[in-house]
Amino acid sequence: MDTTLQDPLVGQVLDGRYRVDARIAVGGMATVYRALDTRLDRVLALKVMHPALAVDGSFVERFIREAKSVARLDHPNVVQVFDQGTDGSYVYLAMEYVAGCTLRDVLRERGALQPRAALDILEPVLAALGAAHRAGFVHRDMKPENVLIGDDGRVKVADFGLVRAVDSVTSTTGAVLGTVSYLAPEQIEQGTADTRVDVYACGVVLYEMLTGGKPHQGDSPAQVLYQHLHEDVPAPSAAVPGLPHMLDELVAAATARTADVRPHDAVALLARVREARAALSAQQLDALPPRARTAEHDNGEDRTSVIPRALTVPRPLPVNEDTPDPAGAGGGDPLHRTSRFEASALAPRRSARRPKRMVLTVVAAVLLVLGVGGGVWYINSGQFTKVPPLLAKTEAQARKRLDAAGLDVKDVRHAYSDTVKRGTVISTDPAAGARIRSNDSVTLTVSDGPETVKVPDLKGRPLDAAQRQLKKAGLEPGMVRRAFSEDVAKGSVIGTDPASGTERHAGSAIALTVSKGSPVDVPDVTGDDLDQAQSELEEAGLKVTIASEQVNSEYDKGQVARQSPAADGQAAEGDTVTLTLSKGPEMITVPDVTGDSVDDAHKALEDAGFKVSEDRGLLGLFGDTVKKQSVAGGEQAPKGSTIKITIR
């Protein structure tokens, strides 16, 4: 069923300009639509923040920051932002529409890519990030979903919604912004992000393109995060035998767990990518990985390796005053064309030849026009001025600039801001550039810096109640760890990280440690009959489950061969212990070692899976020949059991 039919925005016109035609994608923060700019008659993508988030100032700030950040990036491999605005409860960005698919779609369809295709995609991605890094921005959310591949072959990086200036506050403690599979260790452990987190993410993306799978897998995000911190990204050649070592080295360099070891930004990584490509032969570049899935055109042509390559986008030609008028647009050579100013200066010379009466008439007419024109100018424009730009100015600087423009300060308001320095202007009312009457007043909104709140004391509270209290305090519940506790009930909070009373930015996530209850010593029930083992474990406050598979062991059939958790370990009350039952010992044939030397007998019996004991007696103290064995050669005995040899 087409879900776009249920979307209330489809078919509507936003801001009196953008007609919403279809829904493209839905994310956690916004929905993206294909729309038509009815004013310019062009198709574009409209990113509309979810109305529930539009009431949250921090989300709106981040959303608007995307528009401002990307608008500063003039690069052919970055999705352009055309406009930003609001319409009622809708906050939106108008962006370049890229008809095509995402890299995630390509990987889902093709599996692993040939090295040439992977590098063809990676290079324009790094070029786009390099432009951002050199402009002072970090993307912080690089993943295949944010790499767009157009039908015309262009590769573009999208969704700079999490970008932040490199030299601004980059702590994300508690608010893990990004997809866990692509997070750098320092983002997880320290909450910091600079250009090297984008380098790390690109290394993970390259691994995924080369192998068709993510380097770190787990049943939960926490397991993946743990692997990022404690395990290196494996070499792609381990999953795809035969991949050149240059590609292994490229992935290893980009995904080094120590940030200082990685290339310092995307430009540096791009240089290494190009060096690696130059060192690869055509055969190596076009090698088909085992996990690649083929797809065919209608004519049957194999298109496994057909991945669009980035196209060079020419710089726009100069416009306005940089562009000379074309012939016929103003007449003749622009360097020799008579200007309007020069033409008006020639007019008095011609009129000097005319009678003085004509001169006086002309002068009078000019004065009349000037007088009327001046009055009209004053009525329409002369009594107005524009509000000067005051963003990031201190209150004193803003007042001085307004005074110079002939304007007064009507009111000074204060608001929290994660992005604007404390004590400087966030916004003005009317906005900068607005037309305002001279001597009118302007309201300033000044930043109080990031809103900070204290972490509440949550010890002893049930987990769901603690999470609700964090949200009520303006914080977000973070990762949940579990630990034993003698004094905190199972399921309740032992403590927080950071500790209660610590001040944190509003919206920061707080990690919670939750009690698993008092620890229970797990009794050793191996070798016990099932009923006895079950009774002993239940008396200790533990539950029991029986493994479906049985194993050979030294214990009799039906007895407990092994248990998990192991004996003498600790478990929480109510935890489950898994018991594996014995099929009895495995019976194997005993070698005949009678007459062999002691050393040879030991080797033969131990190689067969038996233990060996010796009986020398008084007569065998100096002997070296086996005269008898406890189980005769050729008979069966349990594997691992002891065979006694008598020496004479």
Protein Blocks (a to p, Z undefined) as FASTA:
>chain_A
ZZklmpmkgopaehhlaccfbdfbdcfkbccdddddfklopacddddddfklmmpmklmm
mmmmmmmmmmmmccfkbccdfbdcdehjaccddddddedddfklmmmmnopadfklmmmm
mmmmmmmmmmmmmnopafklacfklpccdfkopacdehillgccfklcfbfghiagdjfk
lccfklmmnopacfklmmmmmmmmmmmmmnopafbdcfbfklmmmmmmmpccddfklmmg
hiafklmmmmmmmmofblklpcfbfklmmmmmmmmmmmpcfklmmpccfklccdddfkop
acklmccddddddddddehjlpccdehjlgpjfklcccfklmmmmmmmmmmmpcfklmmm
mmmmmmmmmmmmmmmmmmmmmmpccdddfehiafklmmmmmmmnopacfbdcddddfkbc
ghiafbdcddehiacdehiacdddddebjaddddddfehiafklmmmmmmmnopacdddd
ddddfkbcehiafbdcddehiacdehiacdddddebjadddddfehiafklmmmmmmmno
pacdddfbdcddfbdehiafbdcddehiacdehiacdddddebjaddddddfehiafklm
mmmmmmnopacdddebjmlmmgcbdfbdfbdghiacdehiacddddZZ
